[in-house]
Amino acid sequence: MSKLKKSGFVKNKSFSIVSRFFLSSSIVIAFFYVMPVIINFADKNFNNKEFTNNSKNILNNTLNKDKILEEDLVTETDERDLLYDILEENNSEINLVRYTTSEIESLFKEVNYNLNDVRETKLVKPIDIGLLPNEIKNIGNTKKRKEMFIKIILPLIVKENNKIRIDRQRLFTILNKNSNTDIEKKWLEKKYKQYGVKQNDLSTLKVRMDEIPISLAIAQAAKETGWGTSRFALKGNALFGQWTWSGEGLKPKNADEGKDHKVMKFHSLQLSVRAYLRNLNTHSTYKNLRKARTELRNQNKPLDSIILSKHLDKYAETGNQYIEVLQKIIEQNNLKDFDEARLLPSSKDLESLI
């Protein structure tokens, strides 16, 4: 009996091994047979183009939402980044002297500074008047008031344009080199920040780092301040009515409800000019102005204030009417005579050369 039981056990064990073998083989064969069918089905029903594009759309929408949020945040931070050097100087504790119109006129006579000479020689005296005289609004003679205003702001505009010209020359020197020094790289980083340009985007920096015609700057300052008589100009040194949401400024008296902007306040007239040039050279609203300026450069033509003024319709709410006013101011006051003006070296500049 024990032998029979043992024999039956061996037979059952052998059968079990064989059956397991066939079962395993069947599973393996079925796996390799069925998987291609499953993969093919998945390709047709899950990995089609429509599904892929939909995924990309979802991803793009998510990224765009993040981008919009970032741009909303940049509205505040951009102003601080673009004007950081100006905002730093705005906090200056140096008290500037506000001269009277008679004192300024005496200074102009002393150094023999008059606009007729400037129109002829294209040379401007390096006079830095930090604040407009309060009495300028009391000058009854319109011609005299205009002359006083131009003589005050002309050296400031020429000075800031001259800084940009020197920077632009340095940029071209860097562009023509195969490699740059650490000092040049640090200088570029500073300029990327000032002009709101992405790192290493030299082509955009080249377009933005450029001058604004002197005649156009004078015309806009005249229009925005009523030839130096506005509250913003006398109390805030704001020559160009530049708005701010984060900096110190003066609230417009007749501002519409819901508008919380202010007209930016500056420590000096010089900083107002610098901020104005920075604004036209960086803000997306004036992209077409910069494009037109680049086209003039590429054609080796002078920067024409009449041509460039056509792209300032969004500078004021009056749109095209604002352009017409600017062009009339330029033409009626022969402001193009100053476009080629250059600043004479100051006594400090001459001392540094000795």
Secondary structure, DSSP 4 states (H G I P E B T S, - for coil): -HHHHHHHHHHHHHHHHHHHHHHHHHHHHHHHHHHHHHHHHHHHHTSSHHHHHHHHHHHHHHHHHHHHHHHHHHHHHHHHHHTHHHHHHHT--PPPP---HHHHHHHHHHTT--HHHHHHH-EE------S--GGGGG---HHHHHHHHHHHHHHHHHHHHHHHHHHHHHHHHHHT-SS--HHHHHHHHHHHHHTT--TT-HHHHHHHS----HHHHHHHHHHHHTTTTSHHHHHH--SS--EESSS-EE--TTPPTT---EEEP-SSHHHHHHHHHHHHHH-GGGHHHHHHHHHHHHTT----HHHHHTT-TTSSTTTHHHHHHHHHHHHHTTGGGGTT-EEPPPHHHHHHH-
